[in-house]
Amino acid sequence: MLIRRERAADIAGIAAVHRSAFAERAAVPAGPDSAPGAAPDPVEVGLVGALRGGDAWIPTLSLVAEEYGAVLGHVCLTRAAVGPFPVLALGPLGVLRERQRVGIGAALVHAALGAADALDEPLVGLLGSLDYYPRFGFAPAARYGIAPDRPEWATHLQVRPLTAFEDRIAGEFRYADAFYEL
């Protein structure tokens, strides 16, 4: 398996990954690249497209897991903010349903965090599983004086400080606009 940057030729494969990974939670009509009669697309499919078309998109931080030319998983980091400080947001993260629980998602998260750290980014935030993300060093955002801009997110907002993190980075966490347009 290879973890690499997303290429233009991967866009349909990335949509298929998120469609597979989140199919049980689908909530919007199937997209134009869906098979006829397909189930509704999960919000993550549209979110990746919206992020890709926005100012928060960072092409170097959209990564795929590939094996024999097939896209098995995807993760992206996009520009977010904690108060006036630029930080990153992780997500969505998806792996083809039939390839889950074999370490592909973990490899993508490790690669994304390593790439962000190498770019001197200070912090990565996410809304996610309290059982899954702590293994990568994520901790409740409140521990660092960081709160979500939506109170209902407080229990699941987690952050991962990186090498360039400074204690003065505190305040309200805000995702890219696309996350609020779901």
N, C-alpha and C positions, 0 to 999 in steps of 0.2 A: 504494500500500500504506500502511496505517495501523498503527502500533504503539499499543496501548492496554491499559488494565487489563482483566483477565478479568471477564466478567459471568456471572451464573448461566446464562443462555441459551447460553453457550459450552462448557459442561462436556462435552456429547457431541462437539462439534467438536474439543475438546482431546484427548479420548480417541482420536478418529479420527486426529488428527495423530500421536500417539505410536504408535498401532497401525501406521500406515503407515511412519513413520520407522524403527521398530525391528522390523518384522515378521520379518526373517530371524533374529532372536535370540529369538523368542517362547519362553517357558518355562513359562507357567501357562495353565490352561484359559481359554477365551474368556469374557469378562465378559457380564453381562446385557444390555448395550447392543450386543453384537456380533451380526452376522447369523447366522442358523441355519447350522450346519455350518462356521462360521468357524474359522480356524486359532487356536491358542492365543494369548492376549494376551501381548505383551512385558511384562516386569516394570515398565517405566516407566508403563504405563497404571494399574496398581494403586498404584504408588508415588505418583503425583500425587493419586489419591483418598485415600490414607492420609495424605499430608501435609496435604491440604486439611482433613481432619477432626481434625488435631492442633494442639497448642499452638504448634508452630514455624511455622505458616502465617502469612504476612503478605499479606493480600489486595491491598494496594497494589503488591506486587512480584511478582504473577503477571500476566504480559503475553502478549498474543496479537498476531500479525501477521494483519491482515485485509485482504481485497481484495474489493470488491463484496459485502460481507456474509458472505463465507466465511472461516473460520479456516484459515490456511495454516501457521501455526507457533505454538509456545508455549515460554515459558521461565518458570521461577519461581525466586525467591530465598527461602530459608527460614532461620529462626534456627538457628545453629550456635554453637559455642564453641571458643575457643582457651584452654585452661586456664580461668581464671575470667572471661575476657573474652568478651562477646557479639559475634559476628561473623555473617556470612551464608554460606550455601552456595548455589552455583548448580547448578541441575539438578532435573529433567531439562530438556534443550533438545531440541526436535524440530521438524522441518519435514516437511510432506507429501513423500513420496518423489519425486513427479513435479515438485516445485518446489525441490528441493535444488540447491545449487551456483550459485545466482543472487543470493546476498547476504541472503536472508531471515534465516538463522541469525545472521549477523554483525550485522544490524540489531537483532535481538532482544538479543544480548549487549551491544551498545553502549547500547541503551536501558535495560537492566537495570542496568548499571554506572553509568550517569548518574543513574538514579533512586536507587540505593543511596548514591551520593556526595552527592546533594542532601539525603538524609535523615541525613547525617553518620554513616553506617556506616563503620567503620574498614577493613574487609577483607572480601573475598569469596574463599572457597575452593571447590575442586572436584576431583573425580577425573575426568580426561579426557585427551584426545589431546594428546601432546606436540608434535604437528605443527600442531594447530589453535589451541589457546588462547593460546600465546605472542603471537600477533598482537594480542591485546587487553591485553597487559601482564601476563599471568599468568607466573609463574616458579616453579621448584621450591620447595616450602614450606620445605625444609631451609635454604635461603638466608636465611630470616627466623627461624630457630630454632623452626620449627613442624614437628611430626611427627604422622603419623596415629595414631589409637588402634588401628589394625590394621596390623602391620608389612608385610603384603603389599601395602598401598596406597602405600608410601613412594615408589615410582618414578613414580606418576602423580598424587600429590597436589600441586596447584599453588595458589598464592594470588595475589591481586591487591590490593595495598595501595591504599587510597583516600585522599583528602585528610585525613581524621581519623585516619589510622593513626599509632600511636606505637610506638617501638622496644620498649617494655615488653610489647607483645602478642606473647607467645611461649609455647610449651608444646605440649600435645597438642590436636590438632584433633578435634572430635567433631561428627558430623552429628546431625540430629534423629533421634529413635528410629525413625521409619518406615524409614530407610535400613538399619537393622540387622535389620528384620523381613522383608526380601525373601525 
